[in-house]
């Protein structure tokens, strides 16, 4: 049975000049830039789940004209990723986003729009982001090429951010907001709810900001999650790569529209998701924040080691346990 989300996607794309195949659509971009694929893959969900399919959006970048990226360079690139996580596959740069589709989806329009926006914008924006790493001059050129607005004509009302803060506090999280952003903390270990109370508290800092434009994609929503670390762990790039892979492997999960990457001059591992938007989109700030709360809880339960943090071995072990559970679920069904 096809879900309403899938039906709307098919209807929206039926008039476009795309290559159609059994599970989706493919577009070859002009100028030899690469190709984009949207797959709507039926799945057998875990017991109690309402997931019926996964939308997978993949951009395959033609190497001509792109800088040469090594593994660590890809994780630096992921700090600016839009519409999914970059990775190298047989030396070719690719980018993947995934969205779980539920039979009883309550936010059909938001889900459909997120999938279509990723399919349409992943390669053009993603290629420009990759090109922009070459120099400040190229970044400026790519920004001008897309001509994305740098700010909203009418900002999101502060009352909407106030309401989100109230929701978070009612759920027991330390939270606050200002006129353009909201932030919250989720304890990863211990009982202290905030680093403002104890600077050594192990909490994930979650933020949704509506006033920080993307260097290429312009205005939109920037959601970030940063861990309580001041020094990058050993093998930080490999940790990011494995966390991206583990998220993409999940069946019933929040949308995978962002990426783990290396942030700032200290190259600390963090997760960021930028959603381009010409104007505020009703409820997007709320959805992003709760997606990040759920993602932080997932990280805490599977990969975080109290008083130690993220280590490559912990991520390897957690990923193996996730894979074992997925196999058990598949066998049970």
Secondary structure, 3 states (H helix, E strand, C coil): CCCHHHHHHHHHHCCCCCEEECCEEEEECHHHCEEEEEEEEECCCCCCCCEEEEEEEEEEECCCCCCCCCHHHHHHHHHHCECCEEEEECCEEEEEEEEEEECCCCCHHHHHHHHHHHHHHHHHHHHHHHHHCCCHHHHHHHHHHHCCCCCCCCCCCHHHHHHHHHHHHHCCCEEEECCCEEEEEEECCCCCCCCCCCCCCCEEEEEEECCCCECCCECEEEEEEECCCCCCCCCHHHHHHHHHHHHHHCCCCCCECCEEEEECCCCEEEEEEEEECCCCCCCHHHHHHHHHHHHHHHHHHHCCECCCECCHHHHHHHHHHHHHHHHHHHHHC
